[in-house]
Amino acid sequence: MNELRRPPTDPAFRADVLAGLAAPIRAIPARWLYDHRGSELFEAITELPEYYLTRTDFALLDRHAGDVARIAGTGDVVVEFGSGSSTKTPLLLRAVAPAAYVPVDISGAFLRQSADALQGLFPSLPIHPVEADFMRPFQLPAAVAMRRKLGFFPGSTIGNMVPGTAVDLLRAMRQTLGVGAFLLIAMDRVKPIETLLAAYDDAQGVTAAFNLNLLHRINRELDGDVPVEAFAHRAIWNDGLSRIEMHLEAMEDVRFEVAGARFEMRRGETIHTENSHKYGPRDARLLLTAGGWTVTDEWTAEGDTFAILLARADPLRFAP
């Protein structure tokens, strides 16, 4: 009789968790929040009343997808970074009528499930799912390599990265997509703290479950015995760094083991799991410029609370 086997442990996950738990300021990269269960929980978060980002992003794209097609053109290849459930994608695909669509996501099962659903909406569109961590170099399918690209990075996901990492990512996107490509990217703006905190600490506790799922994943995939019930989700506003931070706080002194390594945490200590930076209008443009992109157009929500920007990868200049 065949035994059920646990999928092999991702060595990068193991390395990041062990290094993060041993660091003076404990932190684990946010990308590891998105296993299959984490991806499901995040999709539930996007439907919460407090989580304004998805609704606002969707409304802006619905209003301006035609403008994107007029400026960037049609018939290119759309490459979506961190595609998730691809809920906003049909708005863009209908407008730009691409030659192909390439969703890129770290959660393979969730990626394929979403790609299948999208294929049902666009049966004649070639779809090439790529299971990859888009924060690291990856190869686009050979079938689309020579065509012009339109990168798509919705949801203000860029806000999850510290500025240096965000610039590195934008440069990597430029290299992946090539000179002449366009990038359509969403960026959240600074707004009242109460609104921000509610979006990352909802009344139903879905965001808390999303954050705590990381500990369940560690226990499941890394032979951990972390007492999940001894931790609580915390969302705080860091005004100096203009970001919401998510933490897992130990509510009592704890000891646990992960992948054979022992750890201790005192009550009140936290594991930093995610950032969500918020930008001013000039901040967003400066970030894109530093990443090698030239902003061509920008559309904002009422009150300048959220923006989608279209940028182009122009040839690099020899001098100012």
C-alpha positions in Angstrom: 0.0 0.0 0.0 1.4 3.4 -1.0 1.9 5.9 1.9 0.9 9.5 1.6 4.1 11.5 1.4 4.7 15.1 2.3 5.9 17.2 -0.6 9.7 17.9 -0.4 10.6 20.9 1.7 11.6 24.0 -0.3 15.3 24.6 0.7 14.8 28.3 0.3 11.9 28.3 2.7 13.9 26.3 5.3 16.9 28.7 4.9 14.8 31.8 5.2 12.8 30.6 8.3 15.9 29.4 10.2 17.8 32.6 9.4 14.8 34.8 10.2 14.1 33.1 13.5 17.8 33.4 14.6 18.1 37.0 13.5 18.4 39.8 16.2 15.2 41.2 14.9 13.2 38.2 13.9 11.6 38.3 10.4 10.5 35.9 7.7 10.0 37.2 4.1 6.4 37.8 3.2 6.5 35.6 0.1 6.3 32.5 2.4 2.8 33.6 3.6 1.5 32.4 0.2 1.3 28.6 0.3 -2.0 27.2 -1.1 -3.9 27.9 2.2 -2.3 31.3 2.5 -3.3 32.2 -1.0 -6.9 31.2 -0.3 -7.0 33.3 2.8 -5.5 36.3 1.0 -8.3 36.0 -1.6 -10.8 36.1 1.2 -9.1 39.2 2.6 -9.6 41.0 -0.7 -13.3 40.6 -0.3 -13.5 42.1 3.2 -15.2 45.4 3.7 -12.2 46.9 5.4 -9.8 45.9 2.6 -10.3 48.8 0.2 -7.2 48.1 -2.0 -8.8 45.4 -4.3 -12.0 47.3 -4.8 -10.2 50.6 -5.5 -7.7 48.9 -7.8 -10.5 47.1 -9.7 -12.5 50.2 -10.2 -9.5 52.2 -11.5 -8.6 49.4 -13.9 -12.2 49.0 -15.1 -12.3 52.8 -15.8 -9.0 53.1 -17.5 -8.1 49.7 -19.2 -9.1 51.2 -22.5 -6.7 54.1 -21.9 -4.0 51.5 -21.2 -4.7 49.8 -24.5 -4.7 53.1 -26.4 -1.3 54.1 -25.0 0.5 50.8 -24.7 -1.1 49.2 -27.7 -2.7 45.8 -28.3 -1.6 42.4 -29.3 1.4 42.2 -26.9 2.1 39.5 -24.2 0.7 40.3 -20.8 3.0 39.1 -18.0 1.4 39.3 -14.5 3.7 39.2 -11.5 2.2 37.5 -8.5 -1.0 36.7 -10.3 -2.9 35.0 -7.4 -6.5 34.4 -8.5 -6.2 36.9 -11.5 -9.5 38.5 -10.5 -8.6 41.9 -12.1 -6.9 40.3 -15.1 -9.9 39.9 -17.4 -10.4 43.7 -17.4 -7.0 44.2 -18.8 -7.1 41.2 -21.2 -10.4 42.3 -22.8 -8.9 45.8 -23.4 -5.5 45.0 -24.7 -6.4 41.7 -26.6 -3.0 40.1 -26.0 -1.2 37.5 -28.1 -0.6 35.5 -24.9 -0.9 35.7 -21.1 1.8 34.6 -18.7 0.7 34.5 -15.0 3.7 34.1 -12.6 3.1 33.0 -9.0 5.0 31.2 -6.2 2.0 28.9 -5.3 1.9 26.3 -8.1 -1.4 24.6 -7.3 -3.2 27.9 -6.9 -1.6 29.3 -10.0 -2.7 26.4 -12.2 -6.2 26.5 -10.7 -6.5 30.2 -11.5 -5.1 29.7 -15.0 -7.6 27.0 -15.7 -10.5 29.3 -14.6 -9.1 32.1 -16.8 -8.8 29.8 -19.8 -12.5 29.1 -19.5 -13.1 32.9 -20.0 -10.6 33.2 -22.8 -10.6 29.8 -24.6 -8.6 31.0 -27.6 -5.9 32.9 -25.6 -2.6 31.0 -25.1 -1.9 30.9 -21.4 1.5 30.0 -20.1 1.6 29.7 -16.3 5.0 30.0 -14.7 5.5 28.8 -11.1 8.3 31.0 -9.8 9.2 33.5 -7.1 9.2 36.7 -9.1 11.5 38.2 -6.6 14.2 36.0 -8.1 15.4 35.6 -11.7 13.1 33.4 -13.8 12.7 32.6 -17.5 9.7 33.4 -19.6 8.4 30.7 -21.9 10.2 30.5 -25.2 6.9 30.9 -27.0 6.6 34.6 -25.9 10.3 35.5 -25.6 10.5 37.6 -28.8 7.2 39.5 -28.4 6.8 42.9 -26.8 5.5 42.7 -23.2 3.1 44.5 -21.0 3.9 43.8 -17.3 1.0 43.8 -14.9 1.6 44.2 -11.1 -1.7 45.2 -9.4 -2.8 45.3 -5.8 0.0 47.6 -4.6 2.1 44.5 -4.0 5.2 46.6 -4.6 4.4 48.0 -1.2 5.4 44.7 0.4 9.1 45.5 -0.3 11.5 47.9 1.4 12.5 50.6 -1.1 15.9 49.0 -2.0 14.2 45.6 -2.7 11.4 47.3 -4.7 14.0 49.1 -6.9 15.8 45.8 -7.5 12.5 44.1 -8.4 11.6 46.9 -10.9 15.0 46.6 -12.5 14.6 42.8 -12.7 11.1 43.3 -14.3 12.7 45.6 -16.8 15.3 43.0 -17.7 12.6 40.3 -17.9 10.2 42.3 -20.1 12.8 44.1 -22.2 13.4 47.5 -23.6 10.2 48.9 -25.1 7.9 47.0 -22.7 5.3 48.7 -20.6 4.5 48.1 -16.9 1.1 48.7 -15.4 1.5 48.9 -11.6 -0.7 49.9 -8.7 0.5 51.8 -5.6 -1.4 52.6 -2.5 -1.2 56.1 -1.1 -0.8 57.4 2.5 -4.2 57.9 4.2 -5.7 58.1 7.7 -4.1 55.6 10.1 -7.5 54.2 11.2 -8.3 53.2 7.6 -4.9 51.6 7.1 -5.0 49.6 10.4 -8.5 48.3 9.8 -7.5 47.0 6.3 -4.7 44.9 7.9 -6.5 43.8 11.1 -10.1 43.1 10.1 -12.9 42.5 12.5 -13.5 38.9 11.2 -9.9 37.9 11.9 -9.2 36.7 8.4 -5.9 38.7 8.2 -5.0 37.2 11.6 -5.6 33.7 10.2 -3.5 34.5 7.1 -0.6 35.7 9.2 -0.8 32.8 11.7 -1.0 30.3 8.8 2.8 30.9 8.4 3.4 29.2 11.7 1.1 26.3 10.7 3.2 26.0 7.5 6.4 26.0 9.4 5.1 23.2 11.6 3.9 21.2 8.7 6.8 21.6 6.2 9.7 22.0 8.6 8.9 19.5 11.4 8.2 22.4 13.7 6.4 22.4 17.0 5.7 26.1 17.3 2.8 26.6 19.7 0.6 28.6 17.3 -2.0 29.3 20.0 0.7 31.3 21.9 1.0 33.9 19.1 -1.2 36.7 18.0 -1.5 38.8 14.9 -0.4 42.4 15.2 -0.7 45.2 12.6 1.0 48.5 13.4 1.7 51.8 11.5 5.3 52.8 11.3 5.1 56.5 10.5 8.9 57.0 10.0 9.0 54.3 7.3 5.5 55.1 5.9 4.3 51.5 6.2 1.9 49.1 7.8 3.8 46.2 9.5 2.5 42.8 10.3 3.9 40.8 13.2 3.3 37.6 15.0 3.6 38.4 18.8 4.4 35.9 21.4 1.8 36.2 24.1 3.9 34.2 26.6 7.4 32.9 26.9 7.8 30.1 24.3 10.3 27.5 23.3 10.0 25.5 20.1 12.0 23.6 17.5 12.1 24.0 13.7 14.0 21.7 11.4 16.1 20.5 14.4 17.0 24.0 15.6 15.8 25.2 19.0 14.4 28.7 19.5 13.2 30.8 22.5 11.0 33.9 22.5 10.0 36.1 25.4 6.5 37.4 25.9 6.1 40.5 23.7 8.7 39.5 21.2 7.6 39.4 17.6 8.3 37.8 14.2 8.0 40.5 11.5 6.2 38.9 8.5 5.1 41.6 6.1 5.3 45.3 5.2 2.9 47.4 3.2 4.5 50.7 2.2 2.3 53.7 1.3 3.5 56.3 -1.1 3.0 60.0 -1.9 2.6 61.0 -5.6 6.3 61.9 -6.0 7.5 58.8 -4.1 5.8 56.5 -6.6 7.4 58.2 -9.6 10.8 58.3 -8.0 10.6 54.6 -7.2 9.8 53.7 -10.8 12.5 56.0 -12.2 15.1 54.4 -9.9 14.0 51.0 -11.3 14.5 52.1 -14.9 11.0 52.9 -15.8 9.6 56.1 -17.3 6.1 57.0 -16.1 3.9 57.9 -19.1 0.5 58.1 -17.5 -1.2 57.9 -14.0 -4.8 57.5 -12.9 -5.9 58.1 -9.3 -8.9 57.3 -7.2 -11.0 60.0 -5.7 -9.1 62.0 -3.1 -5.8 60.8 -4.5 -5.9 57.7 -2.2 -4.7 55.1 -4.7 -3.0 55.1 -8.1 -2.3 53.0 -11.1 0.7 54.0 -13.2 1.7 53.1 -16.7 5.5 53.2 -17.3 7.7 52.3 -20.2 11.2 50.7 -20.3 13.0 53.3 -22.5 16.6 52.6 -23.7 19.1 53.5 -21.0 20.8 56.9 -21.5 24.5 57.2 -21.7 24.5 60.5 -19.8 21.9 62.9 -18.3 
